[in-house]
């Protein structure tokens, strides 16, 4: 039996965390062959080149694609998408995959999906059907309408995909794949991260015997002009609380320049001894850091998804995760320093929550790979109503 060639594209640290166990399962399958393309933020020093080193140590990388236009604003994001469409079309033409897997909702996922669609390559979509803020909301549902096979994280998302006119037999609610990676890691052992932080990051070291906060604040593309002001509110709160903090740099979406400038200016002016800043961390080190934190702060989906699975208190700021399913571990607050402070103090007083399986049980990868080996793709799509 000929192996099916499965092409996975990694462009961000989140992609790596979500696809790590899927890639391992594909490589272990007798029916599938992994084709791996790495590009975007993972191949730039600015956004996560350290993670790229871990990828190359474990997997064969078939193509490296540079498509990011410098600027991290709306026009550079649009131009990066155009460049990505051209580059990925060339890569797919060379590799000739039997299917392409695209993940969730990042801006570059849309041109990846478009390239596969125009080239009659079956498209597999992971984490579709969810509701959130930012431009991600539109991109995610647009990809759903191109995809032939759907692996949403929750049953509610699966129902939403079916309501978008997708055949029920093409939709499989498997859970979030990032939880699979967490299940393979000893999240109660901070030693690996304790050693790593001496090599990466800027600022004071985290003392794991004391409480600390973990902050990730990404830009909201539909609030482009306000991102700098929003992160300034968070920075003021963290400074006032004077609790040691691990702060991870924002992603590469439009508006990231505003957030990055705010963080950089604060760091250079204040030189805070209790905050350590990181460009990005592989899931192997991020998961224990997340598990041990007293409170997750920001607007990353990690506060909604992985934090609930680990029972970590989360203060979710602003509109980026608006409408997304969440567990009881999340307190939602606006971009206002007093509200952010109250939320953090409330969560610190509460402590950790029971583990929640809203986003799955950490066994999504094996379910996905089983379907990839047997699913009967039909290229011509048709709406169901």
Secondary structure as GFF3:
##gff-version 3
##sequence-region A 1 385
A	DSSP	beta_strand	4	10	.	.	.	ID=ss1
A	DSSP	alpha_helix	13	28	.	.	.	ID=ss2
A	DSSP	beta_strand	32	39	.	.	.	ID=ss3
A	DSSP	three_ten_helix	40	43	.	.	.	ID=ss4
A	DSSP	alpha_helix	49	58	.	.	.	ID=ss5
A	DSSP	beta_strand	63	65	.	.	.	ID=ss6
A	DSSP	alpha_helix	74	95	.	.	.	ID=ss7
A	DSSP	beta_strand	99	103	.	.	.	ID=ss8
A	DSSP	alpha_helix	107	118	.	.	.	ID=ss9
A	DSSP	beta_strand	122	126	.	.	.	ID=ss10
A	DSSP	alpha_helix	136	144	.	.	.	ID=ss11
A	DSSP	beta_strand	149	151	.	.	.	ID=ss12
A	DSSP	alpha_helix	155	163	.	.	.	ID=ss13
A	DSSP	three_ten_helix	168	170	.	.	.	ID=ss14
A	DSSP	alpha_helix	178	183	.	.	.	ID=ss15
A	DSSP	alpha_helix	191	196	.	.	.	ID=ss16
A	DSSP	beta_strand	202	203	.	.	.	ID=ss17
A	DSSP	beta_strand	213	216	.	.	.	ID=ss18
A	DSSP	three_ten_helix	221	226	.	.	.	ID=ss19
A	DSSP	alpha_helix	227	241	.	.	.	ID=ss20
A	DSSP	beta_strand	245	248	.	.	.	ID=ss21
A	DSSP	alpha_helix	256	270	.	.	.	ID=ss22
A	DSSP	beta_strand	275	278	.	.	.	ID=ss23
A	DSSP	alpha_helix	283	292	.	.	.	ID=ss24
A	DSSP	beta_strand	295	298	.	.	.	ID=ss25
A	DSSP	three_ten_helix	301	303	.	.	.	ID=ss26
A	DSSP	alpha_helix	306	310	.	.	.	ID=ss27
A	DSSP	beta_strand	314	317	.	.	.	ID=ss28
A	DSSP	beta_strand	330	333	.	.	.	ID=ss29
A	DSSP	alpha_helix	337	350	.	.	.	ID=ss30
A	DSSP	alpha_helix	364	372	.	.	.	ID=ss31
###
